[in-house]
Amino acid sequence: DQPEEDPHTQNSSSKHERENRCTQLDAIASWIAHTLTDTITTSPTQTQKIPYHKTDDIVHSLLNLSKHAHLLRDPHVILTCIQRGNTAKLIDQGTASNAADAAKGPILIRMLCCTCRELHS
């Protein structure tokens, strides 16, 4: 007989796991934003040239990798990242360019849309 798990501990563990997934997804969105805006300035005409559609390829790849699919399978995690509106960060936790920061929100929204299409098709 195994002891029954305390629901409060289980809920806390679930919150912690969701928080970890959100942190990881936020880092991925920052990396995508930095990569897609590497040569773009912050002018409005330049940010319109960001190839947001390339985000879909990364979403497809993550969903097809069993090790990483869990990051996108819960739309609430993506929504949490969107709601937080954290600035785009670099690997060393430094702040990314203004263009990358401006692109991160739309990238997360694109990730959410693409994920929902994939999971419900």
C-alpha positions as CSV (number, residue, x, y, z in Angstrom):
1,D,0.0,0.0,0.0
2,Q,1.3,3.4,-1.0
3,P,0.2,6.4,1.0
4,E,-2.4,8.6,-0.6
5,E,-0.9,11.8,-2.0
6,D,-2.0,15.0,-0.3
7,P,-4.1,17.0,-2.9
8,H,-2.5,20.3,-1.7
9,T,1.0,18.9,-2.4
10,Q,-0.1,17.6,-5.7
11,N,-1.7,20.9,-6.7
12,S,1.4,22.7,-5.6
13,S,3.6,20.4,-7.7
14,S,1.3,21.0,-10.6
15,K,1.6,24.7,-10.2
16,H,5.4,24.4,-10.0
17,E,5.5,22.3,-13.2
18,R,3.3,24.8,-15.0
19,E,5.5,27.6,-13.8
20,N,8.6,25.7,-15.1
21,R,6.9,25.2,-18.5
22,C,6.0,28.8,-18.7
23,T,9.6,29.8,-18.0
24,Q,10.9,27.5,-20.6
25,L,8.3,28.6,-23.2
26,D,9.1,32.2,-22.4
27,A,12.8,31.5,-23.1
28,I,11.9,29.9,-26.4
29,A,9.7,32.8,-27.4
30,S,12.6,35.2,-26.5
31,W,15.0,33.2,-28.6
32,I,12.6,33.1,-31.6
33,A,12.1,36.9,-31.2
34,H,15.8,37.5,-31.1
35,T,16.5,35.3,-34.0
36,L,13.8,36.7,-36.3
37,T,14.7,40.3,-35.5
38,D,18.5,40.0,-35.6
39,T,18.8,42.4,-38.5
40,I,15.7,44.6,-37.9
41,T,15.5,48.0,-36.3
42,T,12.7,49.2,-34.2
43,S,11.0,51.3,-36.8
44,P,7.3,50.4,-37.4
45,T,8.0,49.6,-41.1
46,Q,10.8,47.2,-40.1
47,T,8.9,45.3,-37.5
48,Q,6.2,44.6,-40.1
49,K,8.8,42.7,-42.0
50,I,9.4,40.1,-39.2
51,P,8.7,36.7,-40.6
52,Y,6.3,35.6,-37.9
53,H,5.2,32.6,-40.0
54,K,8.6,30.9,-39.2
55,T,7.3,30.5,-35.6
56,D,4.9,27.8,-37.0
57,D,7.9,25.6,-38.0
58,I,9.3,25.7,-34.4
59,V,5.9,24.9,-33.0
60,H,5.6,21.9,-35.3
61,S,9.0,20.7,-34.4
62,L,8.3,21.1,-30.6
63,L,5.0,19.2,-30.9
64,N,6.7,16.4,-32.8
65,L,9.5,16.0,-30.2
66,S,8.2,13.9,-27.3
67,K,10.8,15.5,-25.0
68,H,9.4,19.0,-25.7
69,A,5.8,18.6,-26.7
70,H,4.6,19.0,-23.1
71,L,5.6,22.7,-23.3
72,L,2.8,23.4,-25.8
73,R,0.2,20.9,-25.0
74,D,-1.4,23.1,-22.3
75,P,-2.7,26.3,-23.9
76,H,-3.0,27.8,-20.4
77,V,0.8,27.9,-20.2
78,I,1.0,29.9,-23.4
79,L,-1.7,32.2,-22.2
80,T,0.1,32.8,-18.9
81,C,3.2,33.8,-20.9
82,I,1.2,36.2,-23.0
83,Q,-0.5,37.7,-20.0
84,R,2.8,38.3,-18.1
85,G,4.2,40.2,-21.0
86,N,7.8,39.7,-19.9
87,T,10.5,41.4,-21.9
88,A,12.5,39.3,-24.3
89,K,15.7,38.1,-22.7
90,L,19.0,36.8,-24.0
91,I,20.6,33.6,-22.8
92,D,22.7,35.5,-20.3
93,Q,19.4,37.1,-19.0
94,G,20.3,40.4,-20.6
95,T,17.6,42.4,-22.3
96,A,17.2,41.8,-26.1
97,S,16.7,44.5,-28.6
98,N,13.6,46.6,-28.8
99,A,12.6,44.9,-32.0
100,A,12.9,41.5,-30.3
101,D,10.9,42.7,-27.3
102,A,8.2,44.1,-29.6
103,A,8.1,40.8,-31.5
104,K,7.8,38.5,-28.5
105,G,4.1,39.1,-27.8
106,P,3.0,38.4,-31.4
107,I,5.2,35.3,-31.5
108,L,3.5,33.9,-28.3
109,I,0.1,34.6,-29.9
110,R,1.2,32.9,-33.1
111,M,2.5,29.9,-31.0
112,L,-0.9,29.7,-29.3
113,C,-2.8,29.8,-32.6
114,C,-0.6,27.3,-34.3
115,T,-0.7,24.9,-31.3
116,C,-4.5,25.0,-31.1
117,R,-4.7,24.3,-34.9
118,E,-2.4,21.4,-34.5
119,L,-4.0,19.9,-31.4
120,H,-7.5,20.2,-32.8
121,S,-7.0,19.2,-36.4
